[in-house]
Amino acid sequence: MTELCGRVVEYFDGDKLRPVLITQQIGPKLQATDAKGRRQKIQPKHVAVVHGPCAQSELGGTIRNLMTAVADMVAEIDMDLVWETAVDSETKEWDSESLAREFFGEASAIQNSAMLRVLLKQSAYFRQRGLTFTAQTRQTVEQKRVAERKRAEKTAWEAGAVRWMKLALNSPEAPPLPSSIESLPGKLSALIWQEADELEPLIKRAAGDRTLREAALDLLGMLGKLPPGTDRYLALAGIRETFTPDILAAVEAIEPPTAAGRKDLRECMLVSIDDAETTDIDDAIGISETANGWSITIAIADMTAYITPGSILDDLAMRRHTSIYLPTRTAHMLPSELGCDRASLHADQDRPAIVYRIELTKDGSVEEYEIMSAIVRVNHRLTYDDVASYLAESAESTEPLVQLSHCFNRAALALRDQRLNDGALIVLRPELKFTVVSEEDVSVRVIGADSPARDLVGEFMILANRVSAQFGIDTKTPLVYRIQDRAQGVPQGRVLQYDPANLQSTLRGMNRTCLSVSPREHASLGLPAYTQATSPIRRYSDMLVQRQLASRCQGFSPTHSSEELMSFIGGAEQVEPDLRALEGQSKRYWQIQFLVANFSDEILRVRVLYDVRGGYMVELCDYPIRGLLVSGESFRPDAIVAVRIHRAKARRQELRFKI
């Protein structure tokens, strides 16, 4: 190798050719210096091209000149012609020098370097093995040419799509969509509905301060490609409001449930109590007074009569996880033909149900219980307003529904008192009910923090869920439990009236509710164990628990193992926070739209809650709606201040007030 000393060579550094000057041989290796004077040792076998001699003092200029000459020579090479020569030749294996000689008629070091560099880049034409190259077959080259054309077309499409998206997202109206990217709306839709995510890296380059899904949704809106009436927040979550034909066909194919194997409880007096607009009625309740307290019946729509594990409808419910209740609409977990019709506990209709028969003492203790599969018929469909009006009448009234409502209420109060004695913390908070006609026509009704009609239904559902948890423990049936550990410093055994200034600190001090297959206490409910099985039409977790209970009631082993339930819990704990955020964002949007539509120029009264950067967090006195009061003045918590709306941007969830 002594003949290499003092010469410029090109050697393989990985898959790159590097020019260096060989200065000496040290054992089996060569000492080399690059154009920047850096020293390195290289293996002789890695040397690919040998150029002429060079003084070390002239190395930088020499290498620059050589590389310029090589680049010029590379530009002259027609690889199609090189390959055509090689593929038709009897010679099967070539080195770069031989191919350079075939193409140029000679093979200088510069021509050899140029040919080698092109061969390394043009793998479509030659297969490499060390420094030997074999011409690819005509079929292989054609396949690779097609693939290369597709890659080039894809690159051009992506560049055009990014250019157009950037322009559209920074313009008040969408510019015309070039024919070269006419498939873009379909790809945007696929991203929104979680069918494909190939556009994600492209939208990232165009979205600016929008999220990927916000950008995709805005672009589809500009193009007029959103279905009429699309709810922004459902679309952002990738939730369709409609169901595919195969899902609807599966509902249509469900055989009507029979009474076989079910207890006939159609003569049992039951009423459902819900909002007037509710159509997916999960539950109905009945009661009679006894010498020791009350005999309570709670009927829950039995979804095991309609949906079998692993079926297309079961997969649907698992994916959607829950019904989503927004101010403008409800996105049902199941098609309305099933959840709002065939399974719903409508009055005067025979329905399969899981029924809880519970003997309750006057102090709210469960004396005994039974859970069974049954056929029921609800006698009356009542609303919360109906029950509220009945409770406003005298308990001495002879009107049956008035007597029934008061009986429900007495039992519910006993249940609540029992939970408070066991350490429950009940935080009373008002709610808003929206009526949305349009962006400009929004009205709101405040539902008081203390609503006996809603509270009594809530207590009966807590009772059924508490009994379900106990049943799981007693029968060793795997269930999904909801657990919450006690927290230090958080009040126990109390009913907290709504106090917006202190509510946040109270809630922050409480431990988070978690899902588990192991029963443990639920601190804020004051219960030793708790599950949820009372909303199987609306929540997949409730459907799972009900399926476990129904299996046991019918004398079978549980449908799901603890391991299967744990797998579900892993997914649910990822999905539930996102769905809660979705509902919260939609409600916040319509809160702001309500204020803009009705109070843009009005003076409003707000209560100061606490100071934040730039001002104070405040809440309207007449509505539980919060915003930022921008002011340099000093206010104490609970101060009442007259304000006007300063800035209201519903899309950004931003609400600011000024003095």
Buried (B, 14 or more C-beta within 10 A) or exposed (E): EEEBBBBBBBBBEEEEBBBBBBBEBEEEBBBBBBBEEEEBEBEBEBBBBBBEEBEEEEBEEBBEEBBEBBEEBBEEBEBEEBBBBBBEEEEEEBBBBBBBBBBBEEBBBBBBBBBBBBBBEBEBBBEEEEBBBBBBEEEEBEEBEEEEEEEEEEEEBBEBBBBBBBEBBEEEEBEEBEEEBEEBBEBBBBBBEEEEEEBEEBBEBBBEEBEBBBBBBBBBBBBEBBEEEBBBBBBBBEBBBEBEEEBBEBBEEBEEBEEEEBBEBBEBBBBBBBEEEBBBBBBBBBBEEBEEBBBBBBBBBBBBBBBEBEEBBBEBBBEBBBBBBBBBBBBBBBBBBBBBBBBBBBBEEBBBBBBBBBBBBBEBBBEEBEBBBBBBBBBBBBBBEBBBBBBEBEEEEEEEBBBBBBBBBBBBBBBBBBBBEBBBBBBBBBEBEBBBEEEEEBEBEEBEBEBBBBBBBBBBBBBBBBBBBBBBBEBEBBBBBBBBEBBEEBEBBEEBEBBBBBBBEBEEEBBEBEBBBEBBBBBBBBBBBBBBBBBBBBBBBBBBBBBBBBBBBEEEEBBBEBEBBBEBBEEBEEBBEEBEEBBEBBBBBBBBBBBBBEBEEEEBEBBBBEBEEEBBBBBBEEBBBBBBBBBEEEBEBEBEBEBEBBEBEBEEEEBBBEE
